Amino acid sequence: MADKTTGQCLCGAVKYEVTIPEKPFYSGLCHCKDCQRYTGTAFASSLMVPKADIKLDGELKFYGKETDRGTVMERGFCPDCGSNVLCQSNDWDDQYVLAAGTLDDQSLYKPQINIFTRSAVAHALDAGKLHQFEAFPESGE
């Protein structure tokens, strides 16, 4: 069953309502160099949603960059706070790649695969093995 939910950028200037398909075309972690630079971290957590199933409230600014396949990926972000919200490409005319971290209900994001692992940083694939703390650890922990 598809899930209806909401999401927003960090400052709340861009909000959306979206229906997440029961089985998205893609739901995973992308380790490509462009996603690393776009997110400022080791990978992008994202899922594809039909463009017809998302209603945006607010304006995104887009930056387009050619991919290694020769297509252009346009990354949409909040012009106020800079949060990445979604991407679009002519590879997927009817789909957006939604930044999973912007979902209000994170439990709805269920990554299925890791892609572009050829450019993954070593620690990203070992993240589950690290010590875990519920908050920032006190010094000495």
Backbone as a chain_set.jsonl record, in Angstrom:
{"seq": "MADKTTGQCLCGAVKYEVTIPEKPFYSGLCHCKDCQRYTGTAFASSLMVPKADIKLDGELKFYGKETDRGTVMERGFCPDCGSNVLCQSNDWDDQYVLAAGTLDDQSLYKPQINIFTRSAVAHALDAGKLHQFEAFPESGE", "coords": {"N": [[0.843, -1.178, 0.0], [0.53, 2.232, -0.794], [2.017, 5.08, 0.802], [0.941, 8.129, 2.17], [2.534, 11.153, 2.907], [4.421, 13.826, 4.442], [6.954, 16.403, 4.078], [9.94, 18.451, 4.443], [12.342, 21.138, 3.925], [15.275, 22.182, 5.802], [14.78, 24.773, 6.922], [12.087, 25.095, 6.506], [10.985, 26.56, 4.425], [10.495, 25.297, 2.033], [8.132, 22.942, 1.494], [6.436, 19.786, 1.261], [3.917, 17.487, 0.069], [3.56, 14.065, -0.371], [3.032, 10.952, -2.049], [4.276, 7.912, -1.336], [5.273, 5.239, -3.241], [4.385, 1.748, -2.812], [6.346, -0.01, -3.677], [8.936, 1.556, -4.539], [10.552, 2.638, -7.597], [13.235, 3.073, -7.204], [15.029, 2.943, -4.203], [17.374, 3.778, -2.046], [20.901, 3.961, -1.218], [23.101, 6.189, -2.586], [26.35, 6.259, -3.702], [27.839, 7.781, -5.429], [30.281, 10.164, -6.666], [29.203, 12.695, -7.233], [26.84, 12.759, -5.66], [28.024, 12.551, -3.164], [29.33, 14.996, -3.005], [27.155, 16.71, -3.307], [25.566, 16.187, -1.042], [27.416, 16.542, 0.938], [28.449, 14.518, 2.409], [29.016, 10.956, 2.874], [27.233, 9.552, 1.221], [24.1, 9.641, -0.603], [20.884, 9.416, 0.662], [18.037, 8.284, -0.732], [14.927, 8.143, -2.62], [12.796, 7.183, -5.317], [9.976, 8.901, -6.543], [6.803, 9.229, -8.139], [6.363, 12.086, -10.204], [3.798, 13.079, -10.432], [2.725, 12.491, -7.991], [3.588, 14.205, -6.017], [3.342, 17.219, -4.247], [4.566, 20.321, -4.249], [5.335, 23.007, -2.068], [6.552, 26.064, -2.099], [9.619, 27.421, -3.428], [12.161, 25.866, -5.306], [15.666, 25.984, -5.974], [17.623, 25.1, -8.751], [20.412, 23.121, -9.728], [22.202, 21.968, -12.404], [24.074, 19.18, -13.554], [26.174, 17.331, -15.679], [26.004, 13.811, -15.935], [27.907, 10.706, -15.599], [26.837, 9.176, -17.581], [26.13, 10.902, -19.509], [23.778, 12.284, -19.338], [21.811, 14.92, -17.814], [21.679, 15.666, -14.443], [19.558, 17.349, -12.401], [19.724, 19.028, -9.478], [17.668, 19.887, -6.846], [17.3, 22.394, -4.461], [16.679, 24.155, -1.36], [16.599, 27.63, -1.646], [17.022, 29.249, 0.541], [17.973, 27.862, 2.952], [19.584, 25.904, 1.879], [19.164, 23.156, 1.93], [19.122, 19.975, 0.368], [16.479, 18.786, -1.596], [15.15, 17.439, -3.756], [15.848, 15.649, -6.827], [15.987, 15.802, -10.397], [15.868, 14.327, -13.65], [16.347, 13.931, -17.178], [16.455, 11.3, -17.701], [14.51, 10.114, -16.19], [11.667, 11.005, -16.797], [9.151, 11.084, -15.552], [9.566, 10.887, -12.842], [10.789, 11.919, -9.615], [13.789, 12.13, -7.707], [13.777, 11.843, -4.469], [15.064, 13.386, -1.57], [15.649, 11.504, 1.161], [16.083, 12.298, 3.795], [14.534, 14.534, 4.156], [11.986, 13.766, 4.689], [9.19, 13.866, 6.86], [8.322, 11.671, 8.34], [10.481, 9.415, 8.995], [10.404, 6.647, 9.102], [9.17, 5.681, 6.887], [10.967, 5.48, 4.862], [12.703, 3.043, 3.243], [15.524, 1.805, 2.496], [16.799, -0.156, -0.181], [19.004, -0.842, -1.727], [22.554, -0.328, -2.333], [24.161, 1.898, -4.448], [26.582, 2.716, -7.015], [28.899, 1.871, -5.687], [31.512, 1.664, -6.351], [32.71, 4.079, -5.956], [32.424, 4.456, -3.301], [33.167, 5.578, 0.006], [35.294, 3.978, 2.315], [34.468, 3.857, 5.065], [31.735, 4.254, 4.954], [30.414, 1.926, 4.148], [30.858, 0.384, 6.319], [29.465, 1.463, 8.399], [27.501, 0.476, 10.195], [28.952, -0.943, 12.018], [30.138, 0.729, 13.812], [30.586, 2.297, 17.073], [27.685, 3.191, 18.92], [25.703, 5.944, 19.948], [23.035, 7.53, 21.636], [22.894, 10.267, 21.681], [25.06, 13.186, 21.396], [28.176, 12.062, 22.45], [29.455, 12.19, 25.824], [32.582, 13.641, 26.815], [35.282, 11.411, 26.767], [33.848, 9.081, 26.538]], "CA": [[0.0, 0.0, 0.0], [1.267, 3.485, -0.856], [1.915, 5.907, 2.003], [0.934, 9.587, 2.02], [3.303, 11.771, 3.973], [4.879, 15.192, 4.221], [8.366, 16.631, 4.325], [10.354, 19.846, 4.29], [13.753, 21.473, 4.049], [15.683, 22.516, 7.167], [14.158, 25.997, 7.437], [10.644, 25.035, 6.318], [10.532, 27.385, 3.298], [10.016, 24.353, 1.016], [7.418, 21.812, 2.089], [5.776, 18.978, 0.243], [3.099, 16.312, 0.36], [3.946, 13.056, -1.35], [2.615, 9.567, -1.886], [5.406, 7.026, -1.592], [4.788, 3.946, -3.739], [4.704, 0.573, -1.997], [7.643, -0.478, -4.169], [9.513, 2.595, -5.401], [11.473, 2.195, -8.646], [14.538, 3.091, -6.546], [15.094, 3.382, -2.816], [18.664, 3.294, -1.603], [22.014, 4.833, -0.893], [23.944, 6.432, -3.75], [27.712, 6.576, -3.289], [28.58, 8.441, -6.511], [31.01, 11.367, -6.241], [28.311, 13.853, -7.284], [25.977, 12.728, -4.475], [28.874, 12.855, -2.005], [29.547, 16.448, -2.962], [25.852, 17.361, -3.152], [25.104, 16.05, 0.341], [28.492, 16.869, 1.868], [28.701, 13.343, 3.237], [29.488, 9.781, 2.151], [26.25, 9.034, 0.271], [22.771, 10.257, -0.59], [19.76, 8.531, 0.964], [16.97, 8.807, -1.573], [13.974, 7.233, -3.228], [12.104, 7.778, -6.45], [8.533, 9.05, -6.415], [6.223, 9.813, -9.349], [6.17, 13.538, -10.15], [2.367, 13.341, -10.267], [2.334, 12.188, -6.615], [4.195, 15.125, -5.064], [2.869, 18.602, -4.321], [5.559, 21.193, -3.62], [4.935, 24.327, -1.592], [7.813, 26.79, -1.988], [10.426, 27.392, -4.643], [13.483, 25.262, -5.267], [16.669, 26.416, -6.926], [18.19, 23.888, -9.348], [21.748, 23.118, -10.306], [22.337, 20.809, -13.273], [25.423, 18.697, -13.851], [26.186, 16.144, -16.538], [26.382, 12.563, -15.265], [28.848, 9.897, -16.375], [26.094, 8.596, -18.706], [25.894, 11.948, -20.48], [22.52, 12.979, -19.073], [21.961, 15.976, -16.82], [20.937, 15.522, -13.192], [19.303, 18.645, -11.795], [19.515, 18.886, -8.042], [16.842, 20.974, -6.335], [17.574, 22.691, -3.056], [16.067, 25.363, -0.83], [17.492, 28.769, -1.822], [17.246, 29.911, 1.825], [18.826, 27.102, 3.872], [20.49, 25.047, 1.119], [18.844, 21.725, 2.037], [18.734, 19.279, -0.848], [15.119, 18.269, -1.455], [14.894, 16.437, -4.776], [16.588, 15.719, -8.083], [15.248, 15.392, -11.586], [16.722, 14.029, -14.793], [15.591, 13.492, -18.345], [16.423, 9.831, -17.653], [13.273, 9.73, -15.51], [10.758, 12.121, -17.067], [7.969, 11.095, -14.695], [9.976, 10.591, -11.469], [11.759, 12.721, -8.88], [14.58, 11.441, -6.694], [13.486, 12.607, -3.256], [16.026, 13.249, -0.479], [14.935, 10.824, 2.241], [16.241, 13.032, 5.045], [13.539, 15.601, 4.263], [10.692, 13.188, 5.076], [8.806, 14.061, 8.263], [8.25, 10.342, 8.945], [11.63, 8.667, 8.479], [10.141, 5.202, 9.069], [8.649, 5.322, 5.565], [12.1, 5.257, 3.956], [13.246, 1.695, 3.398], [16.512, 1.609, 1.431], [16.917, -1.536, -0.641], [20.276, -1.122, -2.383], [23.659, 0.626, -2.41], [24.599, 2.024, -5.842], [27.861, 3.383, -7.26], [29.816, 1.502, -4.607], [32.899, 1.806, -6.835], [33.255, 5.322, -5.414], [32.054, 4.546, -1.882], [34.253, 5.7, 0.971], [35.322, 2.723, 3.078], [33.729, 3.889, 6.327], [30.287, 4.267, 4.721], [29.91, 0.563, 4.083], [31.066, -0.215, 7.642], [28.845, 2.352, 9.396], [26.777, -0.285, 11.204], [29.894, -1.554, 12.963], [30.669, 1.762, 14.703], [29.923, 2.491, 18.36], [26.47, 3.984, 18.764], [25.278, 6.753, 21.084], [21.744, 8.16, 21.368], [23.119, 11.708, 21.567], [26.492, 13.444, 21.33], [28.764, 11.443, 23.653], [30.231, 12.995, 26.772], [33.999, 13.415, 26.582], [35.812, 10.23, 27.427], [33.05, 7.862, 26.272]], "C": [[0.888, 1.242, 0.0], [1.016, 4.299, 0.414], [1.917, 7.376, 1.636], [1.678, 10.177, 3.202], [3.694, 13.185, 3.576], [6.382, 15.265, 4.469], [8.695, 18.094, 4.124], [11.867, 19.97, 4.349], [14.042, 21.86, 5.508], [14.95, 23.728, 7.728], [12.634, 26.027, 7.267], [10.111, 25.889, 5.179], [10.005, 26.538, 2.139], [9.407, 23.171, 1.752], [6.783, 21.013, 0.961], [4.869, 17.934, 0.879], [3.419, 15.314, -0.732], [3.298, 11.72, -1.017], [3.794, 8.694, -2.286], [4.857, 5.681, -2.06], [5.184, 2.796, -2.806], [6.066, 0.02, -2.387], [8.208, 0.588, -5.107], [10.451, 1.982, -6.443], [12.893, 2.127, -8.089], [14.368, 3.598, -5.121], [16.42, 2.867, -2.266], [19.653, 4.381, -1.268], [22.892, 4.955, -2.131], [25.299, 6.943, -3.286], [28.511, 7.27, -4.389], [29.225, 9.729, -5.991], [30.108, 12.6, -6.249], [27.403, 13.895, -6.064], [26.785, 13.014, -3.207], [29.07, 14.356, -1.886], [28.234, 17.19, -2.706], [25.372, 17.321, -1.705], [26.156, 16.482, 1.35], [28.81, 15.724, 2.8], [29.027, 12.155, 2.331], [28.513, 9.236, 1.109], [24.967, 9.834, 0.371], [21.74, 9.18, -0.309], [18.559, 9.066, 0.2], [16.058, 7.708, -2.089], [13.266, 7.961, -4.358], [10.601, 7.77, -6.194], [7.996, 9.636, -7.721], [6.003, 11.319, -9.178], [4.71, 13.886, -9.897], [1.917, 13.17, -8.823], [3.001, 13.085, -5.576], [3.667, 16.532, -5.328], [3.848, 19.453, -3.536], [4.942, 22.517, -3.222], [6.224, 25.082, -1.283], [8.611, 26.602, -3.263], [11.776, 26.726, -4.39], [14.388, 25.974, -6.262], [17.317, 25.141, -7.457], [19.595, 24.141, -9.869], [21.877, 21.84, -11.12], [23.789, 20.472, -13.543], [25.316, 17.426, -14.681], [26.682, 14.936, -15.748], [27.375, 11.794, -16.133], [28.165, 9.193, -17.553], [25.76, 9.641, -19.769], [24.557, 12.657, -20.335], [22.773, 14.05, -18.02], [21.067, 15.673, -15.622], [20.805, 16.923, -12.613], [18.94, 18.432, -10.34], [18.803, 20.119, -7.518], [17.049, 21.155, -4.847], [16.877, 23.982, -2.66], [17.036, 26.528, -1.008], [17.785, 29.506, -0.514], [18.238, 29.147, 2.701], [19.788, 26.151, 3.166], [20.203, 23.558, 1.193], [18.516, 21.135, 0.67], [17.376, 18.633, -0.615], [14.847, 17.171, -2.479], [15.783, 16.657, -5.983], [15.659, 15.309, -9.21], [16.232, 15.204, -12.729], [15.849, 13.67, -15.98], [15.65, 11.978, -18.51], [15.104, 9.328, -17.068], [12.288, 10.88, -15.641], [9.604, 12.216, -16.08], [8.279, 10.851, -13.221], [10.87, 11.698, -10.917], [12.557, 11.776, -7.995], [14.496, 12.312, -5.451], [14.542, 12.331, -2.19], [15.296, 12.704, 0.751], [15.011, 11.569, 3.565], [15.24, 14.158, 5.225], [12.164, 15.08, 4.647], [10.411, 13.467, 6.549], [8.745, 12.732, 9.01], [9.332, 9.465, 8.33], [11.38, 7.157, 8.389], [9.622, 4.748, 7.706], [9.754, 5.078, 4.539], [12.722, 3.91, 4.249], [14.241, 1.434, 2.273], [16.677, 0.13, 1.099], [18.301, -1.868, -1.197], [21.282, 0.005, -2.138], [24.062, 0.685, -3.877], [25.866, 2.87, -5.922], [28.851, 3.117, -6.13], [31.272, 1.578, -5.051], [33.536, 3.088, -6.304], [32.878, 5.521, -3.942], [33.301, 4.748, -1.026], [34.153, 4.506, 1.924], [34.452, 2.758, 4.329], [32.212, 3.851, 6.114], [29.702, 2.863, 4.721], [30.083, -0.179, 5.406], [30.346, 0.542, 8.749], [28.114, 1.599, 10.502], [27.658, -0.916, 12.258], [30.444, -0.559, 13.985], [29.93, 1.787, 16.038], [28.734, 3.422, 18.165], [26.109, 4.684, 20.072], [23.955, 7.413, 20.717], [21.843, 9.663, 21.214], [24.629, 11.914, 21.444], [27.129, 12.901, 22.589], [29.493, 12.452, 24.528], [31.708, 12.717, 26.511], [34.464, 12.204, 27.391], [35.015, 8.962, 27.153], [33.555, 7.186, 25.04]], "O": [[1.888, 1.292, 0.717], [-0.053, 4.218, 1.019], [2.779, 7.833, 0.886], [1.486, 9.765, 4.346], [3.334, 13.668, 2.503], [6.994, 14.334, 4.991], [7.853, 18.882, 3.693], [12.575, 19.05, 4.76], [13.137, 21.86, 6.342], [14.54, 23.717, 8.889], [11.968, 26.896, 7.829], [8.898, 25.945, 4.978], [9.173, 26.997, 1.357], [10.075, 22.49, 2.53], [6.617, 21.51, -0.153], [5.024, 17.556, 2.04], [3.537, 15.686, -1.899], [3.049, 11.404, 0.147], [4.253, 8.731, -3.428], [4.067, 5.053, -1.356], [6.192, 2.871, -2.103], [6.851, -0.374, -1.524], [7.991, 0.536, -6.318], [11.066, 0.943, -6.204], [13.665, 1.239, -8.449], [13.648, 4.565, -4.874], [16.579, 1.667, -2.042], [19.303, 5.543, -1.064], [23.369, 3.954, -2.664], [25.386, 7.938, -2.565], [29.737, 7.344, -4.3], [28.772, 10.308, -5.004], [30.227, 13.458, -5.375], [27.212, 14.963, -5.483], [26.282, 13.649, -2.281], [28.986, 14.918, -0.794], [28.208, 18.18, -1.974], [24.832, 18.305, -1.199], [25.826, 16.762, 2.502], [29.38, 15.933, 3.87], [29.288, 12.339, 1.143], [28.932, 8.522, 0.197], [24.77, 10.606, 1.309], [21.726, 8.143, -0.972], [18.11, 10.183, 0.457], [16.367, 6.519, -2.008], [13.151, 9.186, -4.358], [10.033, 6.793, -5.706], [8.667, 10.457, -8.347], [5.519, 11.77, -8.139], [4.413, 14.873, -9.225], [0.843, 13.646, -8.454], [2.986, 12.769, -4.387], [3.56, 16.972, -6.473], [3.955, 19.331, -2.315], [4.125, 23.079, -3.951], [6.91, 24.768, -0.31], [8.312, 25.727, -4.076], [12.44, 26.993, -3.389], [13.923, 26.503, -7.272], [17.538, 24.199, -6.696], [19.915, 25.217, -10.375], [21.683, 20.745, -10.591], [24.625, 21.354, -13.735], [24.48, 16.561, -14.419], [27.65, 15.025, -14.993], [27.651, 12.186, -17.266], [28.847, 8.668, -18.433], [25.179, 9.316, -20.805], [24.237, 13.54, -21.131], [23.839, 14.078, -17.405], [19.864, 15.454, -15.765], [21.802, 17.601, -12.365], [17.973, 17.744, -10.017], [19.258, 21.246, -7.71], [16.984, 20.201, -4.072], [16.528, 24.801, -3.511], [18.183, 26.438, -0.571], [18.712, 30.315, -0.466], [19.234, 29.716, 3.145], [20.716, 25.642, 3.794], [20.922, 22.766, 0.584], [17.739, 21.708, -0.094], [17.141, 18.013, 0.422], [14.37, 16.094, -2.122], [16.392, 17.715, -6.141], [14.687, 14.579, -9.013], [17.287, 15.836, -12.772], [14.74, 13.163, -15.812], [14.964, 11.427, -19.371], [14.641, 8.242, -17.415], [12.097, 11.645, -14.696], [9.125, 13.314, -15.796], [7.364, 10.633, -12.427], [11.615, 12.336, -11.661], [12.049, 10.733, -7.58], [15.081, 13.393, -5.399], [14.878, 11.175, -1.934], [14.426, 13.373, 1.31], [14.089, 11.478, 4.376], [15.101, 14.688, 6.327], [11.26, 15.874, 4.907], [11.297, 13.32, 7.391], [9.082, 12.675, 10.192], [9.131, 8.852, 7.282], [12.09, 6.464, 7.661], [9.636, 3.554, 7.405], [9.499, 4.53, 3.467], [13.205, 3.659, 5.353], [13.871, 0.91, 1.223], [16.692, -0.722, 1.987], [18.732, -3.021, -1.152], [20.916, 1.127, -1.788], [24.284, -0.356, -4.497], [26.176, 3.638, -5.011], [29.551, 4.022, -5.675], [32.174, 1.557, -4.213], [34.76, 3.181, -6.211], [33.0, 6.623, -3.406], [34.353, 4.168, -1.294], [33.056, 4.081, 2.289], [33.764, 1.78, 4.624], [31.48, 3.451, 7.019], [28.608, 2.643, 5.242], [29.516, -1.256, 5.591], [30.595, 0.286, 9.927], [28.112, 2.052, 11.646], [27.163, -1.377, 13.286], [31.138, -0.955, 14.922], [28.783, 1.35, 16.124], [28.779, 4.333, 17.339], [26.196, 4.102, 21.153], [23.78, 7.819, 19.568], [20.935, 10.277, 20.654], [25.39, 10.947, 21.393], [26.688, 13.228, 23.691], [30.066, 13.428, 24.044], [32.044, 11.638, 26.023], [34.078, 12.016, 28.545], [35.464, 7.871, 27.504], [33.024, 6.149, 24.643]]}, "num_chains": 1, "name": "protein.A"}
